[in-house]
Amino acid sequence: MSLSFHWFLPTSGDSRSIVGGGHGADLRANAGDRPATLDYLGQVARTAEQLGFEAALTPTGLQCVDAWVTTAMLVPQTRRLKFLVAFRPDALSPTLAAQMATTYQEHSDGRLLINIVTGGESSEQRAYGDFQPKDERYRRTDEFLSVVRGLWRGDLVSLEGKHVHVEGARLDKTPPVTPTVYFGGSSPAALPVAGRHADVYLTWGEPPAQVAEKIARVRAAAAEFGRTLRFGVRLHTISRDTSEQAWAEAQRLLDDMNPDDIALAQAGLAASESEGQRRMSELHGSARRHDGGARTLEIHPGLWSGVGLVRGGAGTSLVGSHAEVASLIEEYRAAGVDEFVLSGVPHLEEAYWFGEGVLPILERRGLWTHPDRVDADPKPAFVH
């Protein structure tokens, strides 16, 4: 099966330097260089579509513009690109969420994907009015998705759960295309929820061996429910014509980081409740390691942890020549990864570096086909 590649909409703003923040790293360095205007986000979305990315992840959080509203306004600006909309189950009722997704699918010709964000940081959850502890948030997500999936099937749904209580819920219309559900979470409470409800399990970019170990655990959790999943990885990318050029760009990004900003971000990330964030932070270790240059933060050949010095969440980047990055993607494929959700700095220019440099190599290796060519292939005639 062909690999799938998705890009990222920088709804916190974009820059030629890494925009910090998230998961307790309350740092917004250079976020205003390119504000998250509809014009700019549309430019990034159309570029991703042209280059062959299938969808664009749109994040959720206090630092972002709203994902539902923004992507709905970008649908008319694009032709094929799908939108991987992140949202938190605490933010709205499951019946309303199912109805919103159905409406989105009707008006966009099936271009909605759903990224469930259970919520890793209690401080941000409280800002949204959610005061449940972490494990309870996963239980709520389980109940929430049970209702949503039932409604999408056309069921009459009643559930009196610990966190979700609906009675006699039903949609007048079911979605013409059921949205694919993406889900991430590294804590033990997350695995059964992924196994029961996810279509694609997403993990942040740990080295391939660690990703393979996590995939094995999630695959086993899904098997308990008689299900099989696809697996995706969230990474940044710095791809250039030569390895030297790519690592020089990584060094430039590192040099742009203010040591005080690194210290502030790391202090916030150290208090994160997220197991995934803990695993990310372990990859780069002490922030002082960067004093020896960008290559000291290379944690696997071609995998750079420098992004995580100032940014919470996905904190690693593919770095190398186009051929080297393509080969590292093959390593992740061997580990069980089917989908890649990528981003770069700035998002517009880096999309071209990857899309024009790496994707053609993967296509020559038989691992990827541009979606426009897939859609153009003649469909076999139906035979009675």
N, C-alpha and C positions, 0 to 999 in steps of 0.2 A: 504494500500500500504506500502511495506517495506521502511524503512528509508534508505537514501543513505549517505555514509560517504566518504569524500575525505581527502587527506593529503596535504602537502605543501612541495614544493621544495625550500630549503634555498639558493636561487641564489645570496644572498648578503654575503654568508658565514655562517658558523654554529659555535656553541660554547656551552660550558657547562654553560655559563652565557647568559643572554638575549642580543641579538644583537640589539642595539638601532638604531634609525634613522627613516626617513620618515615623511612626512607632516610637514616639518619645523624643526623636531628634528634632526638636522644634527650632529648625534653622531654615531660613528662606533665602539663602545667599543667591543673589543674581536672578531671583525669580521674575523680576520685572523687565529683564532684557527683551524678552518677547512675550508680552502678555497673552493670556489664553483667550484671544478674541476669536469670534466665529470665523472671521476671514483667515486667520493663521491656522486654526485647527482644520478648516476646510482644505487649505493648501496641503497640510500634512496628510490628510485623509485621501485626497485625490492622488497624491504622489504614491502613497502606499498601494492604492488600487492599481495604478498604472504599472508599478513594478512587479506586481504579482502576489502581494500579501492578501490573505483571505479575509482578515478581520482586523479591527483595531480595538485593543483593550482600552477602556475608559475607566479610570479609577474612581473611588469614592473616598470621601473624607473631608474634614474641615478645611483643608488647604486647597481643595479642588472646586471647580464649578460643577454643578450638578450633572451627572452622567446621563440620566434619562432625557432631560430637556435638551442638553447639548447635542447628543447623538441623533435625537429625533429631528433636530434642525439641520443636521448634516446629511440626512438621508437624501433629500432632493439635490444636494451638491455632488453626490456620488452615484455610481451606476450599479456596481456589483458588490462593493465592499460591505462586509457584515460588521456589526458593532457588538463587541463583547462588553456588555454593560455591567459594571460592578455595583452591587447594592447590598445593604445589610437587612436581614430579616426583621430586625427590631423596628425598622423605619416605617413599615406599613403593614396592613393586614394581609394574610396570604390570599384572601379572595380578591382584594384589590390588586395585588401583585400579579395574580394570574390573569385578571381582566386587562391590566395595563400591557402585559406581555402579548396577550392575544390581539389587542388593538394595534400594537407596534408591528406584529407580524402581518396583520392585514394591510396596513398602510405602507409597509416597506417591502412587500413581496418576500417575506420570510428572512429578513436580514438581521434578526436579533439573536444574540447568544447571551446567556446569563452567567455572570461570575458571582457566586455567593460568597460574601465576606462576613463571616460570623462575628468578627470584631476582636482584635487582639489586645487592645489597650483600654483599660477601664476608664481612664481619664477622658478619652475621646468619646467613649460610649456614654458616659454621664452627661457630656455636653449635648448629646442627642436625646437625653432623657431616659437612658437605659442604665439601670443599676444592678443588673444581674451579674453574678460572678462568672468567670470564664467557662467552667464546665457546664453551667446552666445555660449559657448562650448556645453551646453546641446542642444541648437537648432541645432548646427552642428551635434551632435550625432544623433538626430532625422532624419535629412536629410541623413546622412551617412547610417544609418541602413535601411532606406526606399530603398535606391539603392541596398544595399547588399542583402536584402531579396528578392527584385524583381529579381535580377540576379540569386540567388539560385533557384528561382521558374522556371527559364528559360525564363523570360520576356525580351523583348527588352525595355531597360530603358533609358529614357531621363528625366533629372530634372534640372531645372534652379532655384536653391534655393538661399538663402542668402549666404550660405557658401559652398555648393556643386553644381557644375555645370558639368553634364555629358550629352553627346548626343549620342544616338544610341549605348549604351553599351549592350553587350550580351556575355554570356559565351558559348564557343563551347561545353563544357561539364558542366552539373550541378553536384553538389556533390552527390555521391552515398548514403550518409547519411547526411542530413542537420545538421550542427553543432548546438547544443543547445546553446542559447545565455543567458549568465548570466550578470546581470546588477545591480549596486548598486548606491545609491545616496539618501541623506536625505533631500535635499533642495526642496522647492516647485517646482522649474523648473525641477527636476528629475522625479517627479511622472508621468506626462503624457508620458514621454519617456519610462519609465518602463512599463506603462500600454499598450502602443502601440506595443512595440518591444520585451520585455524580455520574455524568457521562464521560467527563474528562477530569482527571485529578491533576492539579497544578502544583508544582513545587518550585521553590527558588533554586538558583543555579549553584548547587553544591557540586563538587567534583563528581565525575560519572560513576565512580564506585559507590559513593554515598547515595546518589540518586537511585542506582540500581537496588540498593538495600531498602530504601524507602518504598520504591515501586513494588518490591516483593511483599512487603507488609500490607500495602493497600490492596494489592491483587488478592492476597489471602482473605482480607476483610470482605472484598466484593464476592469472592467465591462462596462465602457463608450465606449470601443471599442469592446464589445462583446467577451472579452477574459477572460480566467482563467489562473493563473500562479501557479507555484510551488514556495516555499519560502525556502531560505537557510540562515544559520547563520555562521559567521566566528568567531572562538574561538580558544584559546590555551587550552591545557589540561595538568593537573598534576594528574595522577591517580596511586594509590599505593594499596598495599594489605590492609592497614589500613588507616583511616583518619589521624591519628597522623603522619604517615610516609609522607603522601602527604603534609600536612601543614608544616612539617619540611623542605621539599624540597622547598616549596614556601618561607619559611623564609631564606633558603640558597640563593635563587635567589635574594631576597631583600637585604641580607647582602652583596652580591657581587656588588651591585649598589653603585657607588661613589656618595656622596651627590652633588659634583660639577657637575657631569654628569647629575644628576636629574635636578638640577637647570638650566643647559644649555638646556636640552631637553624641559623642561617646558616653558622656555622663547620662544623657537622656536614654540612650539605647540600653545602657546597663540596667536600667530599671524596668525595661519592657517585660510584660507578662507573656509575650509570644514565644513559644518553643521554636518556631521557625526563625524568629529574630535572634534568639540565643544561638542557634546553629550558624546563622550568618555571621554573627559577631565573632564566634570562635574561629572562623576561617581567616580573618585578618589579624586576630590576636591583638596585641598592644598596638595602638595607633602610632607609637613611636617607631615602629618598624619601617615606616615610610621614609625615614631619614636616609636610608641607603638607596633610595631611588625606586622607581616603579617596579622594577623586576623583583625587588624583595617581597612584593605583595603578590607574586605569581604562586598560586597554591596548587596548580596542576598545569602541565604544559599548555600554555595559551589561555589559561583562566586566571583573571586578575581580580583581586578582592578590594581594590582601591576605592571603588564606588561606595562601598559600605562604610567608609570613614566618615562620611557626612550624610549619607542617605539611609533611612530605614527601609525595611523590606528588601526587595531584590538588590543585592549589593555586589554582584560579580559580573564581569564582562568577558566575552570572548575577545581575544586580542591576537592579531597576527595578519599575515598575508591572506588574501582571499582563499588560496588553496589550503592554508593552515587552518583557517576558521572552518572551512568546509569539512576538513578531516576531523576536527574536534566535534562538529555536529554529528558526524558518523559515529564517533565514540558514544555520544548520548543516544543515538539511535540504537546502538548495540546494547545499551543499558536498559532499553525499553521505552524510550521517549518517541512519541509520534508527532507532537506539536511543539512549536517554539514560539514563545511570545517575547518579542525583542524590542529594544529601544536603543537610542544612542544620543549623543550630544554634539550639536543640536539634532533634534529629531528629523528635521527636514533633510539636511545634508547627509546625515548618517544613513537614512533610508536608501539614498542613492548609492552610497558606498557598498552597502550590503546587497541591495537589489541588483545592481549592475555588476558587482564583483563576485559575490558568493553564489547567488542563486543560479547563474548560468553554469557554474562548475557542478553544482548539485544536479542540475538537469542533465548535463553530459554524463554524469555518473548514474543516471537512471533513478534518482532519489526524489525528484520533484518535477512537476509540470506546471507551467503558468496556468492559473485558473481559466483565463480567457481561452486558452487552447483546449482545455478540458471541456468547457462549455460548448466549444465550436465543433467538437467531435460528433459525427452523425450517430444518432441513437438507433440501436437495432430495432427493426420492425417487430411489432407484436404478432405472434403467430398463434392462431386458435388451435 
